[in-house]
Amino acid sequence: MNKDHVKGEAEKLKGKANEVAGKVTGNKGQELKGDVQQGAGELRKKVGDAKDAAKRSSDERIDKDRE
């Protein structure tokens, strides 16, 4: 887990809060903002996944080269 995972999850939570607040108050703009924030959070988590995968691959190559 890296900072992109943490920040992505935080963005998703903020988005969910905005979405719920928008639904409760009938504010479609805030509801939409929440949906967008959730999508941005999910994207940020996927960036974190890609970084983790790249690091694992790099670490495996280094370990293999040492053998």
C-alpha positions as CSV (number, residue, x, y, z in Angstrom):
1,M,0.0,0.0,0.0
2,N,1.3,3.4,-0.9
3,K,0.2,7.0,-0.6
4,D,-1.9,6.8,-3.7
5,H,-4.0,4.1,-2.2
6,V,-4.5,6.1,1.0
7,K,-5.3,9.4,-0.9
8,G,-7.6,7.5,-3.3
9,E,-9.6,6.0,-0.5
10,A,-9.9,9.4,1.2
11,E,-11.1,10.9,-2.0
12,K,-13.7,8.2,-2.4
13,L,-14.9,8.8,1.1
14,K,-15.2,12.5,0.6
15,G,-17.1,11.8,-2.6
16,K,-19.5,9.4,-0.9
17,A,-20.2,12.1,1.7
18,N,-20.9,14.7,-0.9
19,E,-23.1,12.3,-2.9
20,V,-25.2,11.4,0.2
21,A,-25.4,15.1,1.3
22,G,-26.5,16.0,-2.2
23,K,-29.2,13.3,-2.2
24,V,-30.5,14.4,1.2
25,T,-30.7,18.0,0.3
26,G,-31.8,17.5,-3.2
27,N,-28.7,19.3,-4.6
28,K,-27.9,17.5,-7.9
29,G,-24.7,19.5,-8.3
30,Q,-23.3,18.3,-5.0
31,E,-24.5,14.7,-5.8
32,L,-22.7,14.9,-9.1
33,K,-19.5,16.3,-7.5
34,G,-19.6,13.3,-5.1
35,D,-19.8,10.9,-8.0
36,V,-16.9,12.6,-9.7
37,Q,-14.8,12.5,-6.5
38,Q,-15.5,8.8,-6.1
39,G,-14.3,8.2,-9.7
40,A,-11.2,10.2,-9.1
41,G,-10.5,8.3,-5.9
42,E,-10.8,5.0,-7.6
43,L,-8.5,6.1,-10.4
44,R,-5.9,7.2,-7.8
45,K,-6.1,3.8,-6.2
46,K,-5.5,2.2,-9.6
47,V,-2.4,4.4,-10.0
48,G,-1.2,3.1,-6.7
49,D,-1.8,-0.5,-7.9
50,A,0.2,0.1,-11.0
51,K,3.1,1.6,-9.0
52,D,3.0,-1.4,-6.6
53,A,3.1,-3.8,-9.5
54,A,6.0,-2.0,-11.2
55,K,7.9,-2.0,-7.9
56,R,7.3,-5.7,-7.4
57,S,8.4,-6.5,-10.9
58,S,11.5,-4.4,-10.5
59,D,12.3,-6.0,-7.1
60,E,11.9,-9.5,-8.6
61,R,14.3,-8.7,-11.5
62,I,16.9,-7.4,-9.0
63,D,16.5,-10.5,-6.9
64,K,16.8,-12.7,-10.0
65,D,19.9,-10.9,-11.2
66,R,21.6,-11.5,-7.9
67,E,21.2,-15.2,-8.1
